[in-house]
Amino acid sequence: MKTSHIAILLTTYNGEKYLSQLLDSIVNQSCKNWDLYIRDDQSTDNTYFLIEQYTSLYSNIHFVVDGEKRGAANGFIWLLSHVQSECYMFCDQDDIWLPSKIERTYGRYVEVSKKKANIPIVIHTDLIVVDTNLKVIASSFWEYTRLGKIVDDQSYIKYCNSVTGCTMLFNNCAKQYGIKASSNVVMHDSWIAIVTNANHGTIIPLHEKLVLYRQHTSNTLGAKKYRMTLRHILSNLRRIQNTNVAWFKMVNSISKMTVMDYICHKIILLFIK
């Protein structure tokens, strides 16, 4: 495949409802030095035909054929391993990128890379949380989820992911660690952040809101307002337990820690957030 400065990666699944809005927002970016690579996870709606329309209209939008159904995390990691670039960005099929997203994020990367060469670098931003009709739910995802209190401290990345995939830009060095994915990967964005941290890289938050983060019933994860009351904990105990076990296994596959260390830091996070 051709090499561009920025490779945007998209995995789709039954995304026909909002996909055109996302693709139009990428096409209309102020920065034009990008290529978009799309793989589909065996959609049963008209997603495939929408992708074909855009690839026929734009020479820098490419459909990457993959005959397997992989899910979100493995789908993105697979696509990442099949594309070569200087930098990479993930995007979600139902969001909208604000016009300066690539320009602002890549610009910050250039600044950081001049000072920190030959190490994994991740740049990520805040988001605006919106509903299906793009009505604002929260003007800051970081404030809405109370991530703003830890987003500037990279040491917490092992215990709580503060990096949202659709805001990330990362370099080829981070990619080389990221594509060595273990079977314990929970999500592609948290994995890239964790391996960057584990390999002495740097994770830089850009305090700008550059994505409209659409919330609807089909979101894979989405924005959950921070709640940590006793009632909330008890009513979601099994889900919280399963999430933390999966997270611990993923982190422990590359950055060894004890169960007690993990639990202690999670308790500390309750008071910080």
C-alpha positions in Angstrom: 0.0 0.0 0.0 1.1 3.6 -0.5 2.6 5.6 2.3 1.1 8.9 3.4 1.8 11.1 6.4 -1.4 10.1 8.1 -3.4 6.9 7.8 -6.9 7.0 9.1 -8.3 3.6 10.1 -12.0 2.7 10.2 -13.7 -0.6 11.0 -17.4 -0.6 10.1 -20.3 -2.9 11.0 -23.9 -2.1 10.0 -23.0 1.6 10.0 -25.2 2.9 7.2 -27.2 5.3 9.3 -24.3 7.7 10.2 -21.4 6.6 8.1 -21.9 9.3 5.4 -21.7 12.0 8.0 -18.4 10.7 9.3 -16.9 10.3 5.9 -18.0 13.8 4.8 -16.4 15.2 7.9 -13.1 13.6 7.1 -13.2 14.6 3.4 -13.8 18.2 4.6 -10.8 18.4 6.9 -8.6 21.4 6.7 -5.6 19.1 6.4 -5.6 17.0 3.2 -2.5 14.9 3.7 -4.2 11.7 4.7 -5.5 8.4 3.4 -8.5 6.6 4.9 -8.5 2.8 5.1 -11.8 1.0 5.7 -12.4 -2.7 6.6 -15.9 -4.0 7.1 -16.9 -6.6 9.7 -19.4 -8.4 7.5 -22.2 -5.9 7.7 -25.7 -7.0 6.7 -27.0 -3.5 5.8 -25.9 -1.1 3.0 -22.5 -0.2 4.7 -20.5 -2.0 2.0 -22.2 -0.1 -0.8 -21.7 3.2 0.9 -18.0 2.4 1.2 -17.8 1.6 -2.5 -19.4 4.9 -3.4 -16.8 6.9 -1.4 -13.9 4.8 -2.7 -15.1 5.5 -6.3 -15.2 9.3 -5.6 -12.0 9.8 -3.6 -8.6 8.3 -4.5 -7.4 8.6 -0.9 -10.2 6.4 0.5 -9.5 2.7 0.3 -11.5 -0.5 1.0 -9.3 -3.2 2.6 -10.8 -6.6 2.1 -10.9 -8.9 5.1 -12.8 -12.1 5.0 -13.0 -12.6 8.7 -15.4 -11.3 11.4 -13.1 -9.9 14.1 -15.0 -7.4 16.2 -14.0 -3.9 17.0 -10.7 -4.3 18.8 -9.2 -7.1 16.7 -10.5 -5.5 13.5 -8.7 -2.3 14.2 -5.5 -4.1 15.2 -5.7 -6.2 12.0 -6.2 -3.1 9.9 -3.3 -1.4 11.6 -1.0 -4.3 10.7 -1.9 -4.0 7.0 -1.2 -0.2 6.6 2.1 1.6 6.5 2.4 5.3 7.4 4.2 7.9 9.5 1.2 8.4 11.8 -2.2 6.7 12.4 -5.6 7.8 13.6 -8.6 5.6 14.5 -12.2 6.7 13.8 -15.6 5.4 14.7 -18.4 5.1 12.1 -21.0 7.2 13.9 -18.9 10.3 15.0 -18.2 13.6 13.3 -14.8 15.1 13.1 -14.6 18.9 13.4 -12.8 20.5 10.4 -9.4 21.2 12.2 -9.1 17.8 14.0 -6.3 16.4 11.8 -4.5 19.7 11.5 -4.5 20.4 15.2 -3.7 16.9 16.4 -0.9 16.3 13.8 0.5 19.8 14.5 0.9 18.9 18.2 2.5 15.6 17.2 5.1 17.4 15.1 5.9 19.7 18.1 6.3 16.7 20.4 8.3 14.5 17.9 11.0 17.3 17.5 11.8 17.0 21.2 11.1 13.2 21.7 12.4 11.3 18.7 12.4 7.6 18.2 9.9 6.8 21.0 6.2 5.8 20.9 4.1 8.9 20.8 0.3 9.2 21.3 -1.6 12.5 21.0 -5.3 12.5 22.1 -8.0 15.1 22.6 -11.2 15.9 24.4 -14.6 15.4 22.7 -18.1 16.9 22.7 -20.8 14.4 23.7 -23.9 14.6 21.5 -27.1 12.6 21.0 -28.3 11.0 17.8 -29.4 14.3 16.4 -26.1 16.0 17.4 -27.7 17.9 20.3 -25.0 18.5 22.9 -25.2 16.3 26.0 -21.9 17.5 27.5 -19.5 20.1 26.1 -16.5 18.1 27.5 -16.2 14.3 27.5 -13.3 14.6 30.0 -15.5 16.5 32.4 -18.5 14.3 31.8 -16.6 11.2 32.7 -14.3 13.0 35.2 -11.3 11.9 33.3 -10.0 15.5 33.4 -8.5 15.0 36.8 -6.1 12.2 35.5 -5.7 12.9 31.8 -2.5 14.8 32.3 -0.9 12.1 34.4 0.4 9.2 32.2 1.1 7.0 35.2 -2.6 6.2 35.6 -3.0 4.7 32.2 -2.3 1.2 33.5 -5.4 1.5 35.8 -7.8 3.6 33.9 -7.9 4.4 30.2 -8.1 8.2 29.6 -7.4 7.9 25.8 -10.4 7.7 23.5 -9.7 5.9 20.2 -11.4 8.3 17.8 -9.3 11.2 19.1 -5.9 9.4 18.9 -3.0 10.1 16.7 0.1 7.9 17.2 3.4 7.3 15.4 4.8 4.3 13.7 6.9 3.4 16.7 3.8 3.0 18.8 2.2 1.0 16.0 5.1 -1.5 16.0 4.4 -2.3 19.7 0.7 -2.2 19.2 0.4 -4.8 16.5 2.0 -7.4 18.7 -1.3 -7.8 20.4 -2.0 -10.5 22.9 -5.3 -12.4 23.2 -6.1 -10.3 26.2 -6.7 -7.0 24.3 -9.9 -5.4 25.6 -10.0 -2.4 23.2 -7.6 -1.2 20.5 -7.3 2.4 21.9 -6.5 1.3 25.5 -4.0 -1.3 24.1 -2.1 1.3 22.1 -1.9 3.6 25.1 -0.8 0.9 27.5 2.0 -0.4 25.2 3.2 3.2 24.6 3.4 3.7 28.3 5.1 0.3 28.9 7.8 1.0 26.3 8.8 4.4 27.6 6.7 6.4 25.2 4.8 9.6 25.8 1.0 10.2 25.9 0.1 13.8 25.4 -3.4 15.2 25.9 -4.4 18.1 23.6 -7.0 20.1 25.6 -9.3 20.8 22.6 -12.6 19.2 21.6 -12.3 18.1 18.1 -14.9 15.3 17.7 -18.7 15.1 18.0 -19.0 11.9 20.0 -22.4 10.5 19.1 -24.3 8.5 21.7 -27.0 6.0 20.6 -28.2 2.5 21.5 -25.7 0.7 19.1 -22.5 2.3 20.6 -19.8 -0.4 21.2 -18.8 1.5 24.4 -19.8 5.2 24.4 -19.7 7.9 27.0 -20.9 6.9 30.5 -21.4 9.7 33.0 -19.3 9.1 36.0 -21.2 7.6 38.9 -19.7 5.9 41.9 -22.5 5.7 44.5 -22.9 2.6 46.6 -26.1 1.8 44.8 -24.5 2.1 41.4 -21.6 -0.2 42.5 -23.9 -2.9 43.9 -26.3 -2.8 40.9 -23.4 -3.2 38.5 -21.1 -5.4 40.5 -20.8 -8.3 38.1 -20.1 -6.0 35.1 -17.6 -3.9 37.1 -15.8 -7.2 38.2 -15.7 -8.6 34.7 -14.4 -5.3 33.2 -11.6 -5.0 35.8 -10.6 -8.7 35.4 -10.3 -8.2 31.6 -8.4 -5.0 32.1 -6.0 -6.5 34.6 -5.2 -9.4 32.3 -4.5 -7.1 29.4 -2.2 -4.8 31.3 -0.5 -7.7 33.1 0.3 -9.3 29.7 2.9 -6.6 29.1 3.4 -4.7 32.3 3.5 -7.0 35.3 1.7 -5.9 38.4 0.2 -7.6 41.4 -3.6 -7.9 42.0 -3.1 -5.9 45.2 -1.3 -3.1 43.4 -4.1 -2.9 40.9 -6.8 -2.8 43.5 -5.0 -0.2 45.6 -4.6 2.1 42.5 -8.3 1.6 41.6 -9.3 2.7 45.1 -7.1 5.8 44.8 -8.7 6.6 41.5 -12.1 6.6 43.2 -11.0 9.5 45.4 -9.2 11.4 42.7 -12.1 11.2 40.3 
